[in-house]
Amino acid sequence: MKSQREPLVSYGSVKTAALKKGDSHPKNYAVPNFGVDTDILDSQRNLHNVEIDLGHNLNLKVGGSRNTGVDDFDGHPMNYKVPDFGMDRDILDSLSNLKSTEAKLGKWKY
């Protein structure tokens, strides 16, 4: 059974603190809280709406000794050998281009 879709809204508060005597610069000044970023609100609203449409709530499992919040990684292979194919071809091209340009125009001072 589908429930009604609801927009997600967050309201924050503004905290202030008085300046202390002898402070050379302002500290603990008021910082406005504009609430949760609109991208986060959109993502939460979209997730909520999809959960309603599918009739299922997303539940991320916290597992393993690392508590990643994604999955149980303890059963996955770790520390396996990764082949070394050398430096990437694009990097080699860039270094070669830099060398030939510096030979013509002088060393680049960045």
Summary of the structure (lengths in Angstrom):
residues: 110
radius of gyration: 27.1
end to end distance: 63.2
largest distance: 73.0
contacts: 150
relative contact order: 0.10
helix: 31%
strand: 2%
